[in-house]
Each structure stands twice: as structure tokens, then as C-alpha cells.
Amino acid sequence: MSESFDREKIVDCMFDPITSEILAELEDGKKECSILGDQFSMSESDLLKRLDYLIECSFLFKTFENDKCFLSANAEKLGLYLKAVMLLMVPLVVWKLWIVT
């Protein structure tokens, strides 16, 4: 992944409790923004603000059909990024366990 984005900001976005629930909803496919907003008790504009950086970095896709906004996950990119984050975290966890014992 040679793309340029703030990795810490991406992790913060993805692991935010509400955002992670929204991402889980998008695993099943494209969802209408207004319905997602209702589901998470926020306006469509608040939903889009919350997800703006993930959209900007192409982790999520925002599309329009019949004047309605839809979001979908870039499953391949999200999966690769999460895998990379987890691979970086495993040595830290092992190191911490080693220090504690």
C-alpha cells in the first residue's frame, strides 16, 4: 500500500465504536445514507462527516442513485489495511507479554 494518508487517523476512524458498527453494516453491501443515519441516530450529513476521511481515502465509496446517497465498503482495501495493522500489533502484544512475565 503505497497510498498517502494519515495511518493513525485511519485507525482512529476505523476503531471508533460507532464507526466500526457502521463499517460492520457495510460488510453486507451498499446501504442508503439516510437509512444508516437513522439506524445510528444521526442525520445523513453527520454520518457523512463522521466517515469523510474514510471516503476521501477510498476505504468507503459514496455514490448517488436517483438523488439518494449510498455508501459501500471497499472490502479489499479495508481487509488489506486491517491485516497490516494486525500484523504490526502482534509483535507489540508478544513483547508486552514477554516483559510482564
Backbone torsions as a table, in degrees:
resi	resn	phi	psi	omega
1	MET	NA	101.0	-178.1
2	SER	-98.9	6.5	-179.3
3	GLU	-67.4	152.1	-178.1
4	SER	-103.0	114.9	172.8
5	PHE	-157.7	163.9	-178.7
6	ASP	-77.2	102.5	-175.0
7	ARG	-61.8	-39.1	179.3
8	GLU	-64.2	-39.8	178.6
9	LYS	-65.4	-39.2	177.5
10	ILE	-62.2	-46.4	179.5
11	VAL	-61.6	-44.5	178.4
12	ASP	-59.3	-42.3	178.8
13	CYS	-64.7	-49.2	-173.7
14	MET	-68.3	-30.6	-176.9
15	PHE	-100.0	5.3	170.1
16	ASP	-64.0	133.7	-174.6
17	PRO	-54.9	-44.3	-178.6
18	ILE	-71.3	-45.3	-179.6
19	THR	-61.8	-39.8	179.4
20	SER	-64.6	-34.3	175.2
21	GLU	-66.7	-39.9	177.8
22	ILE	-63.6	-44.3	178.1
23	LEU	-60.1	-38.8	177.7
24	ALA	-62.5	-39.4	177.0
25	GLU	-62.5	-35.8	-176.9
26	LEU	-78.5	-10.1	176.4
27	GLU	-61.6	-30.0	-178.5
28	ASP	-81.5	-3.6	178.7
29	GLY	126.2	-174.6	-175.9
30	LYS	-62.4	137.8	179.3
31	LYS	-131.0	146.5	177.1
32	GLU	-72.3	133.3	-176.1
33	CYS	-58.2	-43.0	-177.5
34	SER	-65.1	-35.9	178.6
35	ILE	-69.8	-42.1	175.9
36	LEU	-61.4	-42.2	178.0
37	GLY	-59.0	-47.8	178.1
38	ASP	-59.7	-43.3	-178.3
39	GLN	-60.6	-32.3	-178.2
40	PHE	-109.0	20.1	175.0
41	SER	53.4	47.7	175.8
42	MET	-145.9	159.3	178.8
43	SER	-71.9	162.9	177.3
44	GLU	-59.6	-40.9	-179.8
45	SER	-66.4	-37.6	176.8
46	ASP	-66.3	-39.2	177.1
47	LEU	-59.7	-48.3	-178.1
48	LEU	-66.5	-35.1	175.7
49	LYS	-63.6	-43.4	-179.5
50	ARG	-61.4	-36.3	-175.0
51	LEU	-99.5	3.3	-172.4
52	ASP	-53.1	-46.5	-176.6
53	TYR	-68.4	-36.9	177.3
54	LEU	-65.9	-34.2	176.1
55	ILE	-70.0	-46.7	-179.5
56	GLU	-57.0	-37.5	-178.2
57	CYS	-91.8	8.9	176.3
58	SER	65.0	26.5	170.1
59	PHE	-80.6	-25.4	174.3
60	LEU	-127.3	150.5	176.1
61	PHE	-110.7	133.9	174.8
62	LYS	-110.6	123.2	179.7
63	THR	-130.1	165.6	178.8
64	PHE	-127.4	133.8	175.8
65	GLU	-137.7	125.2	-179.9
66	ASN	51.0	46.5	179.4
67	ASP	62.5	18.4	176.4
68	LYS	-113.7	140.9	-180.0
69	CYS	-88.8	136.5	177.6
70	PHE	-129.1	147.9	174.4
71	LEU	-119.9	144.5	173.0
72	SER	-143.7	155.1	-178.3
73	ALA	-89.1	142.2	169.2
74	ASN	-87.1	83.0	-170.8
75	ALA	-57.0	-39.7	-178.6
76	GLU	-64.1	-47.7	-178.2
77	LYS	-67.5	-43.4	177.6
78	LEU	-60.4	-44.4	-179.4
79	GLY	-62.5	-45.0	178.8
80	LEU	-63.7	-41.5	-178.3
81	TYR	-67.7	-44.2	178.6
82	LEU	-63.1	-38.2	178.1
83	LYS	-62.9	-44.1	179.0
84	ALA	-63.4	-41.7	179.0
85	VAL	-63.0	-44.4	-178.9
86	MET	-65.6	-38.7	178.4
87	LEU	-64.1	-32.9	177.1
88	LEU	-74.7	-31.3	-176.8
89	MET	-77.8	-32.9	-176.3
90	VAL	-57.1	-48.9	178.5
91	PRO	-60.3	-34.6	178.4
92	LEU	-65.4	-42.7	179.6
93	VAL	-64.9	-45.0	179.9
94	VAL	-62.0	-44.2	179.4
95	TRP	-61.3	-43.8	179.0
96	LYS	-63.9	-40.6	178.3
97	LEU	-64.4	-39.0	-179.7
98	TRP	-64.9	-41.3	179.9
99	ILE	-66.1	-40.4	-176.5
100	VAL	-68.8	-36.7	-175.7
101	THR	-85.7	NA	NA
